[in-house]
Structures are given as C-alpha cells and as structure tokens.
Amino acid sequence: MTSNSIPHNHSKISLWRNAHIATLAPSIYGLGIIERGAIAVRDGRIIFAGLEAELPREYASHADSFDCEGRWITPALIDCHTHLVFGGNRAMEFEMRLNGANYEDIAKAGGGIVSSVRDTRALSEDELVAQALPRLDALVAEGISTIEIKSGYGLNIETELKMLRVARKLATLRPVRIVTSYLAAHATPVEYKGRNADYIADVVLPGLERGHAEGLIDAVDGFCEGIAFSVEEMRSVFDKAKSLGLPVKLHAEQLSNLEGSKLAASYGALSADHLEYLNEAGAEALGKTGTVAVLLPGAFYALRETQLPPVQALRDAGADIALATDCNPGTSPLTSLLLTMNMGATLFRLTVEECLTATTRNAAKALGLLSETGTLEIGKSADFTIWNIERPAELVYRIGFNPLHARIFKGRITS
C-alpha cells in the first residue's frame, strides 16, 4: 500500500490509466505533473492518483479500466464568477455602442442594467431556466464541473430569490456543481434611486434573511463602486452575512479604488473580484488573509478597459489568483473558460501555470470548495477532464478550440 492510496473495500473501482496527469496538488511543484499516471475512483471519490507503476494490485484487478492512450488529465475546470441567470440580452446596446452611442444614449433607450432587471423580473422560473441552459451547456462542454451563479438582476426580494431558485434547479438538470451568491447589492433599482440606505434596509437585508432561511444562499456578494455601493454600505451587508454564518465576496476596484478589497479581506472574504484599480496595500491585504484575487478578462476586453490589474503586486503579496468568465448580459457575454484563460495570458500576461491554477485550485478556493475539488488528490471528488493535447499549454494557447476528450464528474463519465 502506498501513500497515494486509501484502503480497499468492496465497492466497484473505476480506473483511468496510461495518462499524463496535472494534479495541481500544491505538494508537487508547478502543475503537479505525473507522467505515466493513473487515477482510481470509488464511490465518486479519488482513492489513488499517482504513477501507474505504483497502483495497488487489488485496485487494478477489481476495476473498470479506461485506457487514456497517453492523453492529459487535469482537474475539471471551475468558473468561480458568473451572472449566468438573467432574462433577455443586451445585443441592442452593443450594436448601439458600435454605432457611436454613449452610456447616456443607451440608458435613454432603456438599456443597461435596467433592461436586464426588467427582462429578468418579467420571466418565470421555468423561462429563466430555459434561457440559462444553453449558457450552462456551453461551459459544461469545456469540461467545467463547478460554476458559481449570482443573483443581482432582480433588485427586489422576489426576483432575487427567483434567480437563486433557478440556479439550484440548474444543478438538478445537468451533472454540474452550482454554488450560489446573493448579489442584491449589485445596483440600486430605479424605484430606490438616490436612496441606497433604504434599498439595503428594505430589500437587501430582508431578502438575505429569507434566502438563507430557504437554503438558497452559499455566499453573499456586492458591488463596491462609486456607481453602486460604498464601503460603509457594504459593511452593513457583510455584518448581516456574518451573523447568518455566510461567507462573503466582493466586486471591488473595477472602476476606481474605494479600498473595497481591504474591506473584503477584513471580513475574511472568499474572494475580491475585478481589481483593475487595486493598489499595493490592497494586494497585500488579500495575500495576508488568503482572500483570492479573481480577475475577469472578459469584462476588461468587452469594456475596452486600459487599466490592467496589478498582477505583479498580487504575485509579490503571495495572493492566490483565479480567473472566471464573469458571464453576464452586458459587460462580459462570455461562456468559454478556455477563452478566458487565453485572455488572462494575452491581456494580463499570466503564465500558463498561473492560468491553469487560476481555473482549478484557486477557483475552488474562491468558492470555499478546495477541500472538495480543484485538485486531483486522495479523498477529493473525482472531477476531472481528459484532453486531446500534447502539453497543458495548449489549453491556454488555442483560441476558439475545445480539445475536450471526456469529462468526469463525481466519478461518472458525462461527456
């Protein structure tokens, strides 16, 4: 018996052999690569991940065996920041911008977040499920096992909770793990314009209590920005989340530096996201507390931003960096995590190792799931992908190409 295995019982074992494996295990340098490796799975859990030559004999003799024919295996990818559930789309305002319209023109035409709120409020749960499924399927088809979905296009209690129910429903319709974030503090609705405090008191906090009581909320998020909510306003939301035992995360430093990341870090937040205007002090706060820095190159690209997130400062501070699609109807209509990795490398100059770590191990940490998934280690959920590639860099290098061979979720082959 090696240290790479756990004791045998009588359940059926599945074995994937003859593979190159990037385990992403932090105990192994770099991507945690094992050449000529094998993964054994029982009851949806990894019971061996190591050199095939060291596979316990009883595993090999009692297993359904799959020959990977020298392909690469990585942990299944994780999209740790999306707004996947929403009504309608905003292609019209995209077209208007290309024709020279500014933000005010689009707002007057009924565009912007107001249009997404209107369209989301108008749809039933079943209609929202139907609109979200193609987006979810596009992500799952790239080998993704776990997706975070936020509310935030309801901005009233009923619709915010409706969005979270839809997210929960999606997890019953596809073999995927879905984590929900309550984002009522996303924007102030028209009916509360200029009255942020009233909106928080009347909608955000009571909705948080109800959503928690219904088991709909895994984490609490907010948008800390001049056009959204201040640090002090977000503090009241985080205090409520903390009283309910819910973890927090924050959209921060996307358009300016309000030091939202410091606030997030002070609450032990799972993540602070966007971060284009983050300063060194903010980076150090994230590194010190272990709050993951989630970078969103899709929004940077779609908005044609020029302020790059301070990647080197994050490295210097020892902060963990994750990447996500930020899939949403207005500023990142992106449903490809493979393309997101390429953007992270091309736009933000992340390395291949950083991009792959950012969409596996660090993305799991950003969702509070690192003990469950994100690496290929003994005891973790058997969530992994088999790729038709010659080296891991291809997953970051290619644009618009999906080399997925097979996706395994909780030990079952799903595609």
Buried (B, 14 or more C-beta within 10 A) or exposed (E): EEEBBBEBEEEEBBBBBBBBBBBBBEEBEEBBBBEEBBBBBBEBBBBBBBBBEBBBEEBBEBBEBBEBEEBBBBBBBBBBBBBBBBBBBBEBBBEBBEEEBEEEBBBEEEBBBBBBBBBBBEBEEEEBBEBBBEBBEBBBBBBBBBBBBBBBBBBBBEBBBBBBBBBBBBBEEBBBBBBBBBBBBBBBBEEBEEEBEEBBEBBBBBBBBBBBEEEBBBBBBBBBBEEBBBBEBBBBBBEBBBEBEBBBBBBBBBBBBBBBBBBBBEBEBBBBBBBBBBBEEBBBBBBEBBBBBBBBBBBBBBBEBEEBBBBEBBBEBEBBBBBBBBBBBBBBBBBBBBBBBBBBBBBBEBBBBBBBBBBBBBBBBBBBBBEBBBBBBBEBBBBBBBBEBEEBBBBBBBEEEBBBBBBBBBBEEBB
